[in-house]
Amino acid sequence: MGNREDLLEGARQAVLERGLAKVTARDIAKAAGVSLAAIGYHFGSKDQLVTEAITMGYGTRIGDDMGAAIRDGAQGGSLWDSLAATWNGFVEVVQRNRDGLLLSTENGIQIARDPEQQAFMTQASAVAHSEIAADIQRAHPQLSDEQAAAVGQLLFLLFQGLAVQKLIAPDAALLDGNSLQVAVAAMREK
């Protein structure tokens, strides 16, 4: 690995050990085995490094889990027939990834105050949308690019709401796949 990759891994490790609020640039540099100056050179700031480390580390893992849920759910046939199973898979992804989602949510508050980090997250969100759309289209090749993109973006947005609900009200009932399908069907009725 190079210094950049070492820093990303070191940041993930340091944040897990010290917590997002307590981690310092020095903690990250030490965990990565590189100089403190390397953070500024590669990322500009500790906050930018942490944002990228969390997004790329946990975001990739969660995105892969979401892709698997889409593929597994598609065993039901059409997009409509697979909606409940896919969503239930997303619920399991949230339940398995609490720590990563918690770090992402905590970091989201800092991102909301930093235009540079917001620009990074805008790009990262676009990548996430396109990857989910590609997973949707592979699972449901009858969909147009526009349809797959819209479904992917909707599922991503609903997933984020599901994750936040699970974090702030862990004992609250989560929307399951059958209820989501009932809700969407009700919206289609005249």
C-alpha positions as CSV (number, residue, x, y, z in Angstrom):
1,M,0.0,0.0,0.0
2,G,1.0,3.6,-0.5
3,N,0.8,6.4,2.0
4,R,-2.7,7.4,0.8
5,E,-4.1,3.9,1.3
6,D,-2.2,3.5,4.6
7,L,-3.8,6.8,5.8
8,L,-7.3,5.6,4.8
9,E,-6.9,2.3,6.7
10,G,-5.2,4.1,9.6
11,A,-8.1,6.6,9.9
12,R,-10.6,3.7,10.0
13,Q,-8.6,2.0,12.7
14,A,-8.1,5.1,14.7
15,V,-11.7,6.2,14.5
16,L,-12.9,2.8,15.7
17,E,-10.4,2.8,18.6
18,R,-10.8,6.4,19.7
19,G,-14.2,7.5,18.4
20,L,-14.9,10.1,15.8
21,A,-15.0,13.0,18.3
22,K,-11.7,12.1,20.0
23,V,-9.6,11.0,17.1
24,T,-6.7,13.3,16.2
25,A,-4.5,13.7,13.2
26,R,-1.6,12.4,15.2
27,D,-3.6,9.2,16.1
28,I,-4.3,8.6,12.4
29,A,-0.7,9.2,11.3
30,K,0.5,6.8,14.1
31,A,-2.0,4.1,13.1
32,A,-1.0,4.5,9.4
33,G,2.7,4.5,10.1
34,V,3.3,7.7,8.2
35,S,4.2,11.3,9.0
36,L,1.6,13.8,10.2
37,A,2.4,16.0,7.1
38,A,1.2,13.1,4.8
39,I,-2.4,13.9,5.9
40,G,-2.2,17.4,4.6
41,Y,-0.4,16.3,1.4
42,H,-2.9,13.6,0.4
43,F,-6.2,14.9,1.9
44,G,-5.8,18.6,2.8
45,S,-7.2,18.0,6.3
46,K,-7.9,15.3,8.9
47,D,-11.7,15.9,8.5
48,Q,-11.4,15.2,4.7
49,L,-9.4,12.1,5.4
50,V,-11.9,10.8,7.9
51,T,-14.8,11.5,5.6
52,E,-13.1,9.6,2.7
53,A,-12.0,6.7,5.0
54,I,-15.5,6.2,6.4
55,T,-17.2,6.6,3.1
56,M,-14.9,4.4,1.1
57,G,-14.5,1.7,3.9
58,Y,-18.0,1.4,5.3
59,G,-19.8,2.7,2.2
60,T,-18.2,0.1,0.0
61,R,-19.0,-2.7,2.4
62,I,-22.6,-1.5,2.8
63,G,-22.9,-0.9,-0.9
64,D,-21.8,-4.5,-1.6
65,D,-24.3,-5.8,0.9
66,M,-27.0,-3.8,-0.7
67,G,-26.0,-5.2,-4.1
68,A,-26.3,-8.7,-2.7
69,A,-29.7,-7.9,-1.3
70,I,-30.8,-6.7,-4.7
71,R,-29.5,-9.8,-6.4
72,D,-31.0,-12.2,-3.8
73,G,-34.3,-10.3,-3.9
74,A,-34.5,-10.6,-7.7
75,Q,-35.0,-14.3,-7.4
76,G,-38.7,-13.3,-7.1
77,G,-38.9,-12.3,-10.7
78,S,-40.1,-8.9,-11.7
79,L,-39.1,-5.7,-9.9
80,W,-42.5,-5.6,-8.2
81,D,-42.4,-9.3,-7.2
82,S,-38.9,-8.8,-5.7
83,L,-39.5,-5.5,-3.9
84,A,-40.4,-7.1,-0.5
85,A,-37.5,-9.5,-0.5
86,T,-35.1,-6.8,-1.6
87,W,-36.2,-4.4,1.1
88,N,-36.1,-7.1,3.7
89,G,-32.5,-7.7,2.6
90,F,-31.8,-3.9,3.1
91,V,-33.2,-4.2,6.6
92,E,-30.7,-7.0,7.3
93,V,-27.9,-4.8,5.9
94,V,-28.8,-2.0,8.4
95,Q,-28.9,-4.5,11.3
96,R,-25.5,-6.0,10.3
97,N,-23.7,-2.6,9.8
98,R,-24.7,-0.6,12.9
99,D,-21.2,0.6,13.7
100,G,-20.4,1.7,10.2
101,L,-23.8,3.5,9.8
102,L,-23.3,5.2,13.2
103,L,-19.8,6.5,12.1
104,S,-21.3,7.7,8.8
105,T,-24.1,9.5,10.5
106,E,-21.8,11.1,13.1
107,N,-19.5,12.2,10.3
108,G,-22.5,13.5,8.3
109,I,-23.0,16.3,10.9
110,Q,-19.5,17.5,10.2
111,I,-19.9,17.2,6.5
112,A,-23.0,19.4,6.7
113,R,-20.8,22.2,7.9
114,D,-18.0,21.8,5.4
115,P,-18.5,22.7,1.7
116,E,-15.3,20.8,0.6
117,Q,-16.6,17.6,2.3
118,Q,-20.0,18.2,0.8
119,A,-18.5,18.3,-2.7
120,F,-16.8,14.9,-2.0
121,M,-20.1,13.5,-0.7
122,T,-22.0,14.8,-3.7
123,Q,-19.6,12.8,-5.9
124,A,-19.8,9.8,-3.6
125,S,-23.6,9.8,-3.6
126,A,-23.6,9.9,-7.4
127,V,-21.3,6.9,-7.5
128,A,-23.6,5.1,-5.0
129,H,-26.7,5.9,-7.0
130,S,-25.1,4.6,-10.2
131,E,-23.8,1.4,-8.6
132,I,-27.2,0.7,-7.1
133,A,-28.9,1.4,-10.5
134,A,-26.4,-1.0,-12.2
135,D,-27.3,-3.7,-9.6
136,I,-31.0,-3.1,-10.2
137,Q,-30.5,-3.2,-14.0
138,R,-28.5,-6.4,-13.8
139,A,-31.2,-8.0,-11.6
140,H,-34.0,-6.6,-13.8
141,P,-32.7,-6.2,-17.3
142,Q,-36.1,-5.2,-18.7
143,L,-35.8,-1.8,-17.0
144,S,-34.6,1.2,-19.0
145,D,-31.6,3.1,-17.8
146,E,-33.9,5.9,-16.5
147,Q,-36.1,3.5,-14.6
148,A,-33.1,1.7,-13.0
149,A,-31.6,5.0,-12.0
150,A,-34.8,6.2,-10.4
151,V,-35.4,3.0,-8.5
152,G,-31.8,3.0,-7.4
153,Q,-32.0,6.6,-6.1
154,L,-35.3,5.9,-4.3
155,L,-33.9,2.8,-2.6
156,F,-30.8,4.6,-1.6
157,L,-32.8,7.4,0.0
158,L,-35.2,5.0,1.7
159,F,-32.2,3.0,3.0
160,Q,-30.7,6.1,4.5
161,G,-33.9,6.9,6.4
162,L,-34.1,3.3,7.5
163,A,-30.6,3.5,8.9
164,V,-31.2,6.7,10.8
165,Q,-34.4,5.3,12.3
166,K,-32.6,2.1,13.4
167,L,-29.8,4.2,15.0
168,I,-32.0,6.7,16.9
169,A,-34.9,4.4,17.8
170,P,-33.3,0.9,17.8
171,D,-36.4,-0.8,19.3
172,A,-38.9,0.8,16.9
173,A,-40.5,-1.4,14.4
174,L,-38.8,-1.1,11.0
175,L,-40.7,-0.9,7.7
176,D,-40.5,-4.4,6.3
177,G,-40.7,-5.5,2.7
178,N,-44.4,-6.4,2.8
179,S,-45.4,-3.1,4.3
180,L,-43.3,-1.2,1.7
181,Q,-45.0,-3.1,-1.1
182,V,-48.5,-2.3,0.4
183,A,-47.5,1.4,0.7
184,V,-46.3,1.6,-2.9
185,A,-49.4,-0.2,-4.2
186,A,-51.6,2.2,-2.2
187,M,-49.9,5.2,-3.8
188,R,-50.6,3.8,-7.2
189,E,-54.3,3.4,-6.6
190,K,-56.6,6.1,-7.9
